[in-house]
């Protein structure tokens, strides 16, 4: 959805279409939803907070922005001056739109003025969205999401991954079912035992290898059955 909204924003802005204004807000809302999905605490979700701005059935644009800012610890309260600054940033876009709506009558037929105002309106919406999404993204990168609930890939946690790899030793052996039994030796003489299917290991570690092995297995299943196997 984020990519589709971004593509729509680029296309409509290049075409000089007012749909880019809605797409600008849609881009910000998508970014805020992603941040909330990645950082929200399932045991105490922001949508269920007593004073949460997004506990309504149909949260507004400002509700999603406020929720993301809270999870990023960028605001102290609803009266936080930073929140007001961001709110006024997009309020400028809305007010410019109202002014543009009456520009035709007050400009007394000056079509060039109305067209110029429309171009400024679209540009203001784009710049507002760009500023807010950039800021949210930079703030998000400074946070380390919960690895249990995050939608981020393994590569998002290079420092944590390296920390685990330095302190954990792994031993692996195939069991009778052909699955992999893994023993992890943890700090403090603790052990963690895991069992994983070959397919899950391949799918999670190397998708190309998974595809290659799948092809071999499919070919093997088409091979004719030997006579002695048929007799058995």
Short mmCIF file of the C-alpha atoms (twelve columns), coordinates in Angstrom:
data_MODEL
# 
_entry.id   MODEL 
# 
loop_
_atom_site.group_PDB 
_atom_site.id 
_atom_site.type_symbol 
_atom_site.label_atom_id 
_atom_site.label_alt_id 
_atom_site.label_comp_id 
_atom_site.label_asym_id 
_atom_site.label_seq_id 
_atom_site.Cartn_x 
_atom_site.Cartn_y 
_atom_site.Cartn_z 
_atom_site.pdbx_PDB_model_num 
ATOM 1   C CA . UNK A 1   0.000   0.000   0.000   1 
ATOM 2   C CA . UNK A 2   2.844   2.388   0.832   1 
ATOM 3   C CA . UNK A 3   4.497   1.791   -2.544  1 
ATOM 4   C CA . UNK A 4   1.217   2.154   -4.440  1 
ATOM 5   C CA . UNK A 5   0.417   5.405   -2.652  1 
ATOM 6   C CA . UNK A 6   3.887   6.742   -3.414  1 
ATOM 7   C CA . UNK A 7   3.543   5.822   -7.093  1 
ATOM 8   C CA . UNK A 8   0.157   7.556   -7.225  1 
ATOM 9   C CA . UNK A 9   1.642   10.637  -5.577  1 
ATOM 10  C CA . UNK A 10  4.455   10.873  -8.128  1 
ATOM 11  C CA . UNK A 11  2.174   10.339  -11.088 1 
ATOM 12  C CA . UNK A 12  -0.573  12.755  -10.058 1 
ATOM 13  C CA . UNK A 13  1.891   15.470  -9.052  1 
ATOM 14  C CA . UNK A 14  3.683   15.179  -12.403 1 
ATOM 15  C CA . UNK A 15  0.328   15.443  -14.169 1 
ATOM 16  C CA . UNK A 16  -0.696  18.488  -12.139 1 
ATOM 17  C CA . UNK A 17  -3.674  16.618  -10.671 1 
ATOM 18  C CA . UNK A 18  -5.184  17.508  -7.291  1 
ATOM 19  C CA . UNK A 19  -5.260  13.814  -6.348  1 
ATOM 20  C CA . UNK A 20  -1.637  14.280  -5.275  1 
ATOM 21  C CA . UNK A 21  -2.915  16.242  -2.239  1 
ATOM 22  C CA . UNK A 22  -4.894  13.258  -0.948  1 
ATOM 23  C CA . UNK A 23  -2.034  10.947  -1.903  1 
ATOM 24  C CA . UNK A 24  0.349   13.094  0.168   1 
ATOM 25  C CA . UNK A 25  -1.747  12.580  3.270   1 
ATOM 26  C CA . UNK A 26  -2.225  8.929   2.359   1 
ATOM 27  C CA . UNK A 27  1.548   8.484   2.242   1 
ATOM 28  C CA . UNK A 28  1.943   9.942   5.721   1 
ATOM 29  C CA . UNK A 29  -0.909  7.824   7.091   1 
ATOM 30  C CA . UNK A 30  0.598   4.638   5.611   1 
ATOM 31  C CA . UNK A 31  3.958   5.454   7.208   1 
ATOM 32  C CA . UNK A 32  2.299   6.058   10.580  1 
ATOM 33  C CA . UNK A 33  0.364   2.781   10.364  1 
ATOM 34  C CA . UNK A 34  3.571   0.871   9.626   1 
ATOM 35  C CA . UNK A 35  5.322   2.481   12.584  1 
ATOM 36  C CA . UNK A 36  2.414   1.649   14.889  1 
ATOM 37  C CA . UNK A 37  2.284   -1.975  13.678  1 
ATOM 38  C CA . UNK A 38  6.025   -2.383  14.297  1 
ATOM 39  C CA . UNK A 39  6.395   -0.584  17.612  1 
ATOM 40  C CA . UNK A 40  3.048   -1.017  19.371  1 
ATOM 41  C CA . UNK A 41  3.017   -3.181  22.488  1 
ATOM 42  C CA . UNK A 42  0.506   -6.045  22.031  1 
ATOM 43  C CA . UNK A 43  -0.013  -6.252  25.799  1 
ATOM 44  C CA . UNK A 44  -0.912  -2.559  25.950  1 
ATOM 45  C CA . UNK A 45  -1.732  -1.430  22.404  1 
ATOM 46  C CA . UNK A 46  -2.021  2.233   21.700  1 
ATOM 47  C CA . UNK A 47  -5.481  1.788   20.223  1 
ATOM 48  C CA . UNK A 48  -6.754  0.598   23.589  1 
ATOM 49  C CA . UNK A 49  -5.171  3.301   25.724  1 
ATOM 50  C CA . UNK A 50  -7.703  5.200   27.778  1 
ATOM 51  C CA . UNK A 51  -6.536  8.499   26.342  1 
ATOM 52  C CA . UNK A 52  -5.491  7.122   22.989  1 
ATOM 53  C CA . UNK A 53  -6.389  9.343   20.041  1 
ATOM 54  C CA . UNK A 54  -6.855  6.349   17.734  1 
ATOM 55  C CA . UNK A 55  -9.230  4.165   19.718  1 
ATOM 56  C CA . UNK A 56  -12.097 5.398   17.544  1 
ATOM 57  C CA . UNK A 57  -13.555 3.056   14.931  1 
ATOM 58  C CA . UNK A 58  -12.532 5.465   12.161  1 
ATOM 59  C CA . UNK A 59  -9.330  7.272   13.236  1 
ATOM 60  C CA . UNK A 60  -8.583  10.532  11.468  1 
ATOM 61  C CA . UNK A 61  -5.369  11.521  9.736   1 
ATOM 62  C CA . UNK A 62  -4.285  13.500  12.806  1 
ATOM 63  C CA . UNK A 63  -5.042  10.463  15.025  1 
ATOM 64  C CA . UNK A 64  -2.616  8.226   13.119  1 
ATOM 65  C CA . UNK A 65  0.120   10.867  13.164  1 
ATOM 66  C CA . UNK A 66  -0.358  11.458  16.880  1 
ATOM 67  C CA . UNK A 67  -0.216  7.721   17.610  1 
ATOM 68  C CA . UNK A 68  3.040   7.287   15.689  1 
ATOM 69  C CA . UNK A 69  4.621   10.266  17.424  1 
ATOM 70  C CA . UNK A 70  3.682   8.871   20.823  1 
ATOM 71  C CA . UNK A 71  5.220   5.480   20.087  1 
ATOM 72  C CA . UNK A 72  8.399   7.195   18.947  1 
ATOM 73  C CA . UNK A 73  8.435   9.189   22.212  1 
ATOM 74  C CA . UNK A 74  8.452   12.444  20.278  1 
ATOM 75  C CA . UNK A 75  5.636   14.092  22.223  1 
ATOM 76  C CA . UNK A 76  4.920   14.539  25.895  1 
ATOM 77  C CA . UNK A 77  1.215   15.355  25.710  1 
ATOM 78  C CA . UNK A 78  -1.503  16.516  23.383  1 
ATOM 79  C CA . UNK A 79  -0.400  20.104  24.028  1 
ATOM 80  C CA . UNK A 80  3.178   19.369  23.084  1 
ATOM 81  C CA . UNK A 81  4.493   22.233  20.903  1 
ATOM 82  C CA . UNK A 82  6.096   19.799  18.480  1 
ATOM 83  C CA . UNK A 83  2.737   18.118  17.827  1 
ATOM 84  C CA . UNK A 84  1.198   21.505  17.192  1 
ATOM 85  C CA . UNK A 85  3.944   22.352  14.731  1 
ATOM 86  C CA . UNK A 86  3.289   19.207  12.715  1 
ATOM 87  C CA . UNK A 87  -0.434  19.791  12.896  1 
ATOM 88  C CA . UNK A 88  -0.061  23.338  11.621  1 
ATOM 89  C CA . UNK A 89  2.164   22.088  8.826   1 
ATOM 90  C CA . UNK A 90  -0.751  20.222  7.283   1 
ATOM 91  C CA . UNK A 91  -3.312  22.783  8.384   1 
ATOM 92  C CA . UNK A 92  -1.512  25.141  6.023   1 
ATOM 93  C CA . UNK A 93  -2.314  22.732  3.199   1 
ATOM 94  C CA . UNK A 94  -5.987  22.613  4.173   1 
ATOM 95  C CA . UNK A 95  -6.304  26.377  4.513   1 
ATOM 96  C CA . UNK A 96  -4.519  26.918  1.219   1 
ATOM 97  C CA . UNK A 97  -7.096  24.628  -0.360  1 
ATOM 98  C CA . UNK A 98  -9.970  26.686  1.041   1 
ATOM 99  C CA . UNK A 99  -8.351  29.846  -0.273  1 
ATOM 100 C CA . UNK A 100 -7.928  28.250  -3.665  1 
ATOM 101 C CA . UNK A 101 -11.589 27.266  -3.765  1 
ATOM 102 C CA . UNK A 102 -12.593 30.918  -3.681  1 
ATOM 103 C CA . UNK A 103 -9.731  32.135  -5.806  1 
ATOM 104 C CA . UNK A 104 -11.783 32.010  -8.979  1 
ATOM 105 C CA . UNK A 105 -14.447 34.516  -7.838  1 
ATOM 106 C CA . UNK A 106 -12.041 36.896  -6.063  1 
ATOM 107 C CA . UNK A 107 -9.505  36.890  -8.867  1 
ATOM 108 C CA . UNK A 108 -12.116 38.296  -11.275 1 
ATOM 109 C CA . UNK A 109 -11.364 35.932  -14.065 1 
ATOM 110 C CA . UNK A 110 -7.606  35.884  -13.719 1 
ATOM 111 C CA . UNK A 111 -7.179  32.240  -14.661 1 
ATOM 112 C CA . UNK A 112 -3.411  32.415  -14.404 1 
ATOM 113 C CA . UNK A 113 -3.629  33.367  -10.746 1 
ATOM 114 C CA . UNK A 114 -5.906  30.416  -9.930  1 
ATOM 115 C CA . UNK A 115 -3.644  28.006  -11.781 1 
ATOM 116 C CA . UNK A 116 -0.566  29.308  -9.966  1 
ATOM 117 C CA . UNK A 117 -2.322  28.983  -6.625  1 
ATOM 118 C CA . UNK A 118 -3.329  25.414  -7.456  1 
ATOM 119 C CA . UNK A 119 0.290   24.568  -8.259  1 
ATOM 120 C CA . UNK A 120 1.439   26.057  -4.944  1 
ATOM 121 C CA . UNK A 121 -1.267  24.079  -3.123  1 
ATOM 122 C CA . UNK A 122 -0.109  20.782  -4.599  1 
ATOM 123 C CA . UNK A 123 3.526   21.620  -3.902  1 
ATOM 124 C CA . UNK A 124 2.759   22.544  -0.280  1 
ATOM 125 C CA . UNK A 125 1.013   19.203  0.266   1 
ATOM 126 C CA . UNK A 126 3.959   17.321  -1.216  1 
ATOM 127 C CA . UNK A 127 6.546   19.195  0.850   1 
ATOM 128 C CA . UNK A 128 4.543   18.734  4.048   1 
ATOM 129 C CA . UNK A 129 4.309   14.978  3.476   1 
ATOM 130 C CA . UNK A 130 7.987   14.729  2.565   1 
ATOM 131 C CA . UNK A 131 9.066   16.585  5.704   1 
ATOM 132 C CA . UNK A 132 6.913   14.526  8.043   1 
ATOM 133 C CA . UNK A 133 7.685   11.102  6.533   1 
ATOM 134 C CA . UNK A 134 11.416  11.877  6.495   1 
ATOM 135 C CA . UNK A 135 11.323  12.918  10.124  1 
ATOM 136 C CA . UNK A 136 9.289   9.866   11.187  1 
ATOM 137 C CA . UNK A 137 11.606  7.540   9.295   1 
ATOM 138 C CA . UNK A 138 14.747  8.977   10.869  1 
ATOM 139 C CA . UNK A 139 13.193  8.731   14.330  1 
ATOM 140 C CA . UNK A 140 12.079  5.151   13.623  1 
ATOM 141 C CA . UNK A 141 15.579  4.076   12.563  1 
ATOM 142 C CA . UNK A 142 16.879  5.177   15.958  1 
ATOM 143 C CA . UNK A 143 14.557  2.694   17.660  1 
ATOM 144 C CA . UNK A 144 15.084  -1.064  17.763  1 
ATOM 145 C CA . UNK A 145 11.730  -2.803  17.295  1 
ATOM 146 C CA . UNK A 146 10.672  -5.816  19.346  1 
ATOM 147 C CA . UNK A 147 11.962  -8.843  17.385  1 
ATOM 148 C CA . UNK A 148 8.892   -10.869 18.446  1 
ATOM 149 C CA . UNK A 149 6.323   -8.561  16.871  1 
ATOM 150 C CA . UNK A 150 8.257   -6.619  14.251  1 
ATOM 151 C CA . UNK A 151 7.675   -6.923  10.527  1 
ATOM 152 C CA . UNK A 152 11.301  -5.987  9.883   1 
ATOM 153 C CA . UNK A 153 13.685  -8.562  8.339   1 
ATOM 154 C CA . UNK A 154 16.672  -10.175 10.032  1 
ATOM 155 C CA . UNK A 155 19.010  -7.628  8.430   1 
ATOM 156 C CA . UNK A 156 17.364  -4.840  10.438  1 
ATOM 157 C CA . UNK A 157 19.174  -6.012  13.604  1 
ATOM 158 C CA . UNK A 158 22.900  -6.231  12.701  1 
ATOM 159 C CA . UNK A 159 24.194  -5.295  16.165  1 
ATOM 160 C CA . UNK A 160 21.873  -7.681  18.006  1 
ATOM 161 C CA . UNK A 161 22.636  -10.468 15.527  1 
ATOM 162 C CA . UNK A 162 26.391  -10.021 15.986  1 
ATOM 163 C CA . UNK A 163 25.978  -9.939  19.774  1 
ATOM 164 C CA . UNK A 164 24.136  -13.269 19.771  1 
ATOM 165 C CA . UNK A 165 26.604  -14.854 17.344  1 
ATOM 166 C CA . UNK A 166 29.541  -13.960 19.626  1 
ATOM 167 C CA . UNK A 167 28.027  -15.516 22.743  1 
ATOM 168 C CA . UNK A 168 26.079  -18.535 21.458  1 
ATOM 169 C CA . UNK A 169 27.400  -21.863 20.189  1 
ATOM 170 C CA . UNK A 170 25.238  -24.139 18.049  1 
ATOM 171 C CA . UNK A 171 25.246  -27.910 17.520  1 
ATOM 172 C CA . UNK A 172 23.004  -29.621 14.974  1 
ATOM 173 C CA . UNK A 173 22.107  -33.221 14.079  1 
ATOM 174 C CA . UNK A 174 19.452  -34.907 11.972  1 
ATOM 175 C CA . UNK A 175 16.808  -36.893 13.856  1 
ATOM 176 C CA . UNK A 176 14.902  -40.025 12.783  1 
ATOM 177 C CA . UNK A 177 12.243  -37.965 11.015  1 
ATOM 178 C CA . UNK A 178 14.879  -36.211 8.936   1 
ATOM 179 C CA . UNK A 179 14.389  -32.924 10.760  1 
ATOM 180 C CA . UNK A 180 17.176  -30.901 12.285  1 
ATOM 181 C CA . UNK A 181 17.721  -30.952 16.057  1 
ATOM 182 C CA . UNK A 182 19.631  -27.857 17.143  1 
ATOM 183 C CA . UNK A 183 21.155  -27.260 20.568  1 
ATOM 184 C CA . UNK A 184 22.161  -23.706 21.435  1 
ATOM 185 C CA . UNK A 185 24.654  -23.251 24.268  1 
ATOM 186 C CA . UNK A 186 23.838  -19.929 25.905  1 
ATOM 187 C CA . UNK A 187 25.699  -17.767 28.412  1 
ATOM 188 C CA . UNK A 188 25.404  -18.992 31.991  1 
ATOM 189 C CA . UNK A 189 25.546  -22.665 30.930  1 
ATOM 190 C CA . UNK A 190 21.953  -22.542 29.696  1 
ATOM 191 C CA . UNK A 191 20.758  -24.598 26.740  1 
ATOM 192 C CA . UNK A 192 18.007  -24.058 24.224  1 
ATOM 193 C CA . UNK A 193 16.799  -26.974 22.103  1 
ATOM 194 C CA . UNK A 194 15.071  -26.390 18.787  1 
ATOM 195 C CA . UNK A 195 13.733  -28.698 16.093  1 
ATOM 196 C CA . UNK A 196 13.252  -27.374 12.582  1 
ATOM 197 C CA . UNK A 197 12.001  -28.867 9.327   1 
ATOM 198 C CA . UNK A 198 14.384  -28.776 6.345   1 
ATOM 199 C CA . UNK A 199 11.802  -26.812 4.360   1 
ATOM 200 C CA . UNK A 200 11.478  -24.151 7.064   1 
ATOM 201 C CA . UNK A 201 15.249  -23.805 7.323   1 
ATOM 202 C CA . UNK A 202 15.648  -23.369 3.577   1 
ATOM 203 C CA . UNK A 203 12.714  -20.964 3.295   1 
ATOM 204 C CA . UNK A 204 13.998  -18.771 6.094   1 
ATOM 205 C CA . UNK A 205 17.680  -18.778 5.151   1 
ATOM 206 C CA . UNK A 206 17.970  -19.120 1.372   1 
ATOM 207 C CA . UNK A 207 14.930  -18.777 -0.889  1 
ATOM 208 C CA . UNK A 208 16.949  -19.689 -3.995  1 
ATOM 209 C CA . UNK A 209 18.099  -22.918 -2.333  1 
ATOM 210 C CA . UNK A 210 14.488  -23.605 -1.284  1 
ATOM 211 C CA . UNK A 211 13.363  -23.253 -4.908  1 
ATOM 212 C CA . UNK A 212 16.190  -25.450 -6.166  1 
ATOM 213 C CA . UNK A 213 15.513  -28.209 -3.628  1 
ATOM 214 C CA . UNK A 214 11.782  -28.027 -4.318  1 
ATOM 215 C CA . UNK A 215 12.437  -28.641 -7.996  1 
ATOM 216 C CA . UNK A 216 14.598  -31.681 -7.232  1 
ATOM 217 C CA . UNK A 217 11.963  -33.103 -4.915  1 
ATOM 218 C CA . UNK A 218 9.226   -32.633 -7.489  1 
ATOM 219 C CA . UNK A 219 11.340  -34.399 -10.114 1 
ATOM 220 C CA . UNK A 220 12.052  -37.241 -7.682  1 
ATOM 221 C CA . UNK A 221 8.350   -37.724 -7.035  1 
ATOM 222 C CA . UNK A 222 7.809   -38.303 -10.768 1 
ATOM 223 C CA . UNK A 223 10.427  -41.075 -11.020 1 
ATOM 224 C CA . UNK A 224 9.031   -44.596 -11.707 1 
ATOM 225 C CA . UNK A 225 8.759   -46.889 -8.719  1 
ATOM 226 C CA . UNK A 226 11.221  -49.827 -8.705  1 
ATOM 227 C CA . UNK A 227 9.863   -53.366 -9.006  1 
ATOM 228 C CA . UNK A 228 11.029  -54.395 -5.556  1 
ATOM 229 C CA . UNK A 229 9.356   -51.372 -4.021  1 
ATOM 230 C CA . UNK A 230 6.114   -52.255 -5.840  1 
ATOM 231 C CA . UNK A 231 6.320   -55.809 -4.523  1 
ATOM 232 C CA . UNK A 232 6.868   -54.566 -0.984  1 
# 
